Amino acid sequence: LTDTERHAGRLPESHKVVKQLLRAEWKLTKRGLGPWARIYRPATGSERACVQLCIPSWNALDTRNWGDAAQLPSPDLARVLGVYATRVMTPRGSTAVTGLELMTALHPPTRASAPDATGKRHSEHNPGSLGAAPVDCAPCEAPDGHPLLRDLPRFHVRGPEEKLFEEAYDWARPMTDAECTVRHLVGIDVNMAFAAGANGLTVGLGAPTHVTAPVFDPKLPGSWLVDLSHVDLSKVRAGKEWVELDGSLLPSPFTAKGETPTGPAWYATPTVAYAVELGYDVKPSEAWVRQDHGRYLDGWYQRLRDAYLATMADLGVDADLSPEDFLAAMDGHRSRDPELAIVASAIKATVKGGLGKLRERPRGEGWRPGEPWRALSRPTWRPDIRAAVISRTRINLHRKMTKHAAFTGQYPVAVLSDCVVYAANGPSPLDFLPYRQGKPLPGGFKLGVNPGLVKHEGTQSVLWGEEVREKFDAPELNLARYIKDGTVTDTDNGE
């Protein structure tokens, strides 16, 4: 193949190899013959014949998700893909595509009906699935350029009162004088944070309904226009009692940048529910809610959790280790079996990528703002589900940071997505996480390999933190982005 053919993503239908396949009575899916081609013969009775191809030389294995898997000898690559296929599913493309395919495989849009009077079965809607037809999102959930927004002025920029913006944290603050007197900055990272955020989450299954001046219902998935600027983090309810904190040292739970809202804005249900949990009244002015809802992602979470835990156990990191043993097991675990380490990374990428696909943006294709793009024709194009998962993940993290602050008086210095940095007297997470007789703080951070628990991300000195912030003249440079190895390659642009 020429480089042009290799990067095109598929062979033209006139190519001799495609013709040879058709002559041999094989068929290709609409994606054609590309790096992840699927060839099949039409089912005859209960017999099916289908072959999934992975062609590494056509860039099938993205190095961001599969590391150097494409360079492995064939038997080793077969092992990597075989373990992934057994524990997750047969990969159908990128890890993102596979993450989305797994959702559909666990909740097919249709099922066979009960036999009718003649004994025949028919295809019918499968309850709990997203159905066979795409549904429109709410206008506030639509990304810029969506057909629902085609009538907006050309250079109009939607503010928080027009656009749902549920994203992961990217927040940092200057260190206090007290924090500057300790020696270390320790980063902890939540394992498979977005998978944990999806677990047990009720999401909408069908189209949204618009309501005005609704009473907030934490059990109803949707998007709510509500003013949360009155929530004061210096006095919040933790369980049954009120606690006083230094709210200036915590990010706001309601925005990705950690800034306090200044007025009404659109939020997903988990975000508004957290404001109520903190002890504050909420009065939405309008909402888009989904009466047809369910725990669509539970099976998806369980499959990926089990795959990850089995792979980490093979790498010597078991789920029942003590905090000290867990930290020791994690140290160098990737070098024990580099091929299984690739599988573990691919499983994590399947989580993030699958959720990202729920709000896939146009990818070239001659698209113009206001026109539909290819992903909109999928029932699994559901930006509201992605927003709900990210909202719940961010809220879960804030709840832990608040519990930790109330119990220890320690506050995060920086937060980036699922990584949190604290100033500590020692280099280990055990130097600031409050364990008593091996038991963690209830509702706080807990060391372990399970999704939602935390691992050690990296440790640098407080002096390093102050020096890089001074070097780049950025007192709020997000140190969580560089805590792993301490290398700061460029100025922090917030991307």
VEXVOPA-548969 format. One record per residue (C-alpha): z, y, x; residue in three letters. Coordinates in steps of 0.25 Angstrom, whole numbers, padded with zeros to 4 digits, always signed. Layout:
! VEXVOPA-548969
ZYXAla...
END
This chain:
! VEXVOPA-548969
+0000+0000+0000Leu-0002+0014+0004Thr+0010+0024+0005Asp+0004+0031-0008Thr+0004+0018-0016Glu+0018+0014-0011Arg+0024+0027-0015His+0016+0028-0028Ala+0026+0018-0034Gly+0016+0008-0040Arg+0002+0002-0038Leu-0010+0007-0046Pro-0014-0003-0057Glu-0027-0005-0050Ser-0020-0010-0038His-0025-0025-0034Lys-0010-0030-0034Val-0008-0025-0048Val-0021-0032-0053Lys-0017-0045-0046Gln-0004-0045-0054Leu-0011-0043-0067Leu-0021-0054-0064Arg-0009-0063-0061Ala-0004-0059-0075Glu+0008-0051-0071Trp+0011-0037-0077Lys+0017-0025-0072Leu+0027-0015-0079Thr+0023-0001-0081Lys+0028+0003-0067Arg+0017-0005-0061Gly+0017-0011-0047Leu+0027-0003-0039Gly+0039-0005-0030Pro+0047-0011-0042Trp+0036-0018-0050Ala+0039-0028-0061Arg+0028-0038-0064Ile+0029-0048-0075Tyr+0022-0057-0085Arg+0024-0055-0100Pro+0035-0064-0105Ala+0031-0077-0111Thr+0042-0082-0120Gly+0055-0082-0112Ser+0048-0082-0099Glu+0047-0070-0091Arg+0040-0067-0077Ala+0044-0054-0070Cys+0044-0050-0056Val+0051-0037-0051Gln+0045-0032-0038Leu+0052-0023-0027Cys+0043-0018-0017Ile+0051-0012-0006Pro+0039-0007+0002Ser+0035+0002-0010Trp+0049+0009-0009Asn+0055+0001-0020Ala+0069+0002-0014Leu+0074+0016-0013Asp+0082+0018-0001Thr+0092+0027-0008Arg+0096+0015-0017Asn+0092+0002-0009Trp+0095+0007+0005Gly+0086+0000+0015Asp+0084-0012+0006Ala+0069-0011+0007Ala+0070-0013+0022Gln+0077-0026+0021Leu+0071-0040+0024Pro+0066-0046+0011Ser+0077-0057+0010Pro+0087-0046+0011Asp+0080-0036+0001Leu+0079-0048-0009Ala+0094-0050-0008Arg+0097-0035-0011Val+0087-0035-0023Leu+0092-0048-0027Gly+0107-0045-0027Val+0103-0032-0035Tyr+0095-0039-0045Ala+0106-0049-0048Thr+0117-0039-0049Arg+0110-0027-0055Val+0096-0031-0060Met+0082-0034-0054Thr+0079-0020-0049Pro+0067-0014-0057Arg+0065-0002-0048Gly+0074+0008-0042Ser+0089+0006-0043Thr+0088+0018-0054Ala+0078+0010-0062Val+0086-0003-0061Thr+0098+0005-0066Gly+0091+0009-0078Leu+0084-0004-0080Glu+0098-0011-0080Leu+0103-0002-0091Met+0091-0006-0100Thr+0092-0021-0096Ala+0107-0021-0100Leu+0103-0014-0113His+0089-0017-0117Pro+0084-0008-0128Pro+0080-0019-0137Thr+0084-0033-0141Arg+0079-0044-0150Ala+0084-0043-0164Ser+0089-0054-0173Ala+0079-0063-0179Pro+0072-0058-0191Asp+0069-0066-0204Ala+0057-0072-0196Thr+0065-0076-0184Gly+0059-0065-0175Lys+0067-0055-0166Arg+0063-0041-0164His+0066-0030-0154Ser+0077-0021-0158Glu+0086-0010-0152His+0097-0015-0143Asn+0110-0008-0147Pro+0117-0002-0135Gly+0104+0001-0128Ser+0096+0014-0126Leu+0085+0009-0135Gly+0070+0007-0133Ala+0066+0022-0135Ala+0070+0034-0127Pro+0079+0044-0133Val+0079+0059-0131Asp+0091+0065-0124Cys+0098+0077-0129Ala+0093+0091-0124Pro+0105+0093-0115Cys+0103+0080-0108Glu+0089+0082-0105Ala+0085+0085-0090Pro+0077+0097-0087Asp+0063+0095-0091Gly+0065+0086-0102His+0056+0087-0114Pro+0068+0091-0123Leu+0069+0104-0115Leu+0054+0107-0114Arg+0056+0120-0123Asp+0066+0126-0113Leu+0061+0138-0105Pro+0054+0134-0092Arg+0065+0139-0082Phe+0077+0137-0091His+0089+0130-0084Val+0098+0123-0094Arg+0113+0126-0092Gly+0125+0116-0095Pro+0125+0120-0110Glu+0110+0115-0111Glu+0110+0103-0101Lys+0119+0091-0099Leu+0122+0090-0084Phe+0131+0078-0081Glu+0130+0075-0066Glu+0139+0069-0055Ala+0148+0078-0047Tyr+0144+0087-0036Asp+0156+0095-0033Trp+0165+0100-0021Ala+0175+0111-0019Arg+0181+0117-0006Pro+0193+0110-0001Met+0207+0116-0003Thr+0216+0120+0009Asp+0224+0107+0007Ala+0212+0098+0007Glu+0207+0105+0020Cys+0220+0100+0027Thr+0218+0085+0025Val+0208+0078+0034Arg+0199+0070+0025His+0189+0071+0014Leu+0187+0057+0007Val+0176+0054-0002Gly+0177+0043-0013Ile+0165+0038-0021Asp+0165+0032-0035Val+0158+0018-0035Asn+0146+0018-0044Met+0152+0030-0052Ala+0141+0031-0062Phe+0141+0016-0065Ala+0156+0018-0068Ala+0153+0031-0076Gly+0143+0022-0085Ala+0153+0011-0087Asn+0159+0012-0102Gly+0151+0025-0104Leu+0146+0027-0119Thr+0132+0033-0118Val+0122+0036-0129Gly+0112+0026-0133Leu+0103+0034-0142Gly+0098+0048-0145Ala+0108+0060-0145Pro+0112+0067-0157Thr+0115+0082-0157His+0128+0087-0163Val+0134+0101-0164Thr+0149+0104-0162Ala+0153+0090-0160Pro+0167+0084-0158Val+0167+0078-0144Phe+0167+0063-0145Asp+0170+0056-0131Pro+0164+0043-0136Lys+0150+0049-0140Leu+0140+0050-0128Pro+0132+0063-0128Gly+0131+0077-0122Ser+0141+0088-0127Trp+0140+0103-0126Leu+0154+0108-0123Val+0162+0118-0115Asp+0171+0111-0105Leu+0174+0124-0097Ser+0188+0124-0103His+0192+0111-0096Val+0203+0115-0085Asp+0204+0104-0074Leu+0217+0110-0069Ser+0224+0104-0082Lys+0218+0091-0087Val+0223+0079-0095Arg+0225+0067-0087Ala+0228+0055-0097Gly+0239+0060-0106Lys+0244+0072-0097Glu+0239+0085-0092Trp+0238+0087-0077Val+0236+0100-0069Glu+0225+0100-0058Leu+0218+0110-0049Asp+0205+0110-0057Gly+0198+0119-0046Ser+0198+0107-0037Leu+0191+0097-0047Leu+0177+0098-0051Pro+0174+0100-0066Ser+0172+0086-0073Pro+0161+0093-0081Phe+0150+0097-0071Thr+0144+0090-0059Ala+0147+0102-0050Lys+0161+0102-0054Gly+0160+0116-0060Glu+0168+0120-0072Thr+0159+0122-0084Pro+0158+0136-0089Thr+0153+0133-0104Gly+0147+0123-0113Pro+0139+0112-0106Ala+0133+0098-0110Trp+0142+0086-0106Tyr+0141+0071-0108Ala+0152+0065-0116Thr+0160+0060-0104Pro+0161+0074-0098Thr+0166+0080-0111Val+0176+0068-0114Ala+0182+0071-0100Tyr+0185+0085-0104Ala+0193+0080-0116Val+0200+0070-0107Glu+0205+0081-0098Leu+0211+0087-0111Gly+0202+0098-0116Tyr+0195+0100-0129Asp+0180+0100-0130Val+0171+0106-0141Lys+0156+0102-0139Pro+0147+0112-0146Ser+0136+0101-0147Glu+0132+0088-0142Ala+0121+0077-0141Trp+0128+0064-0144Val+0124+0049-0145Arg+0130+0041-0157Gln+0123+0029-0152Asp+0130+0025-0139His+0136+0014-0131Gly+0140+0009-0117Arg+0126+0007-0112Tyr+0129+0007-0097Leu+0141-0003-0097Asp+0133-0015-0094Gly+0125-0007-0084Trp+0137-0003-0077Tyr+0143-0017-0077Gln+0131-0023-0071Arg+0130-0013-0060Leu+0145-0013-0057Arg+0145-0028-0056Asp+0133-0028-0047Ala+0140-0017-0038Tyr+0153-0024-0037Leu+0147-0038-0034Ala+0139-0031-0023Thr+0151-0024-0017Met+0159-0036-0018Ala+0148-0043-0009Asp+0150-0032+0001Leu+0165-0035+0002Gly+0170-0024-0008Val+0177-0031-0020Asp+0182-0024-0032Ala+0196-0028-0031Asp+0199-0023-0017Leu+0211-0014-0014Ser+0208+0001-0011Pro+0210-0002+0004Glu+0202-0015+0004Asp+0191-0008-0004Phe+0189+0004+0006Leu+0189-0006+0017Ala+0178-0015+0010Ala+0170-0003+0007Met+0170+0001+0022Asp+0156-0005+0027Gly+0153-0013+0015His+0139-0010+0015Arg+0137-0016+0029Ser+0142-0029+0025Arg+0130-0033+0017Asp+0120-0021+0018Pro+0110-0028+0008Glu+0121-0029-0003Leu+0125-0014+0001Ala+0111-0011-0004Ile+0113-0018-0017Val+0126-0010-0019Ala+0119+0003-0017Ser+0108-0001-0026Ala+0117-0004-0037Ile+0124+0009-0036Lys+0110+0016-0036Ala+0107+0008-0049Thr+0118+0015-0056Val+0115+0029-0052Lys+0100+0027-0053Gly+0101+0021-0066Gly+0109+0032-0072Leu+0100+0042-0066Gly+0088+0036-0073Lys+0094+0039-0086Leu+0090+0053-0083Arg+0077+0051-0075Glu+0069+0064-0072Arg+0054+0065-0071Pro+0049+0060-0058Arg+0036+0068-0056Gly+0026+0061-0065Glu+0019+0075-0068Gly+0031+0078-0076Trp+0033+0092-0082Arg+0046+0098-0088Pro+0047+0096-0103Gly+0038+0083-0102Glu+0044+0069-0104Pro+0045+0061-0091Trp+0044+0046-0090Arg+0059+0042-0090Ala+0061+0049-0104Leu+0054+0037-0110Ser+0065+0028-0106Arg+0076+0025-0116Pro+0085+0025-0103Thr+0082+0039-0100Trp+0096+0044-0105Arg+0101+0056-0098Pro+0113+0056-0107Asp+0118+0043-0102Ile+0116+0047-0087Arg+0124+0060-0091Ala+0135+0052-0097Ala+0137+0043-0085Val+0137+0054-0075Ile+0147+0062-0084Ser+0156+0050-0085Arg+0155+0047-0070Thr+0159+0062-0066Arg+0170+0062-0076Ile+0176+0049-0071Asn+0176+0055-0057Leu+0183+0068-0062His+0193+0060-0069Arg+0197+0053-0056Lys+0197+0066-0048Met+0206+0072-0059Thr+0216+0060-0059Lys+0216+0060-0044His+0219+0075-0043Ala+0230+0074-0054Ala+0237+0063-0046Phe+0235+0067-0032Thr+0232+0082-0032Gly+0219+0079-0024Gln+0206+0085-0028Tyr+0191+0081-0024Pro+0184+0090-0014Val+0170+0085-0018Ala+0163+0076-0028Val+0149+0071-0028Leu+0145+0062-0039Ser+0155+0050-0037Asp+0161+0054-0023Cys+0174+0062-0022Val+0180+0068-0010Val+0194+0071-0008Tyr+0202+0077+0004Ala+0212+0067+0010Ala+0222+0065+0021Asn+0215+0052+0025Gly+0201+0046+0026Pro+0202+0036+0015Ser+0202+0037+0000Pro+0215+0030+0000Leu+0220+0042+0007Asp+0219+0050-0006Phe+0217+0040-0018Leu+0231+0038-0024Pro+0234+0023-0024Tyr+0247+0017-0027Arg+0250+0003-0023Gln+0235+0001-0023Gly+0233+0007-0037Lys+0224+0019-0039Pro+0227+0031-0047Leu+0224+0028-0062Pro+0211+0035-0066Gly+0209+0040-0052Gly+0200+0035-0040Phe+0201+0020-0036Lys+0195+0013-0024Leu+0186+0001-0027Gly+0172-0004-0029Val+0171-0004-0044Asn+0162+0007-0050Pro+0171+0019-0053Gly+0181+0016-0041Leu+0179+0024-0028Val+0176+0021-0014Lys+0177+0029-0001His+0165+0037+0001Glu+0168+0044+0014Gly+0178+0052+0022Thr+0176+0065+0030Gln+0186+0075+0036Ser+0190+0088+0028Val+0185+0095+0041Leu+0171+0089+0039Trp+0171+0094+0024Gly+0175+0108+0028Glu+0165+0108+0040Glu+0153+0104+0032Val+0156+0114+0021Arg+0157+0125+0031Glu+0144+0121+0038Lys+0136+0122+0025Phe+0144+0134+0020Asp+0147+0126+0007Ala+0162+0125+0004Pro+0159+0116-0008Glu+0149+0107-0001Leu+0151+0093-0008Asn+0157+0085+0003Leu+0156+0072-0006Ala+0142+0072-0003Arg+0144+0070+0012Tyr+0158+0063+0013Ile+0152+0049+0015Lys+0147+0052+0030Asp+0150+0067+0032Gly+0135+0070+0034Thr+0131+0083+0028Val+0116+0084+0029Thr+0113+0097+0022Asp+0119+0107+0013Thr+0125+0102-0001Asp+0115+0106-0011Asn+0122+0099-0023Gly+0111+0089-0025Glu
END
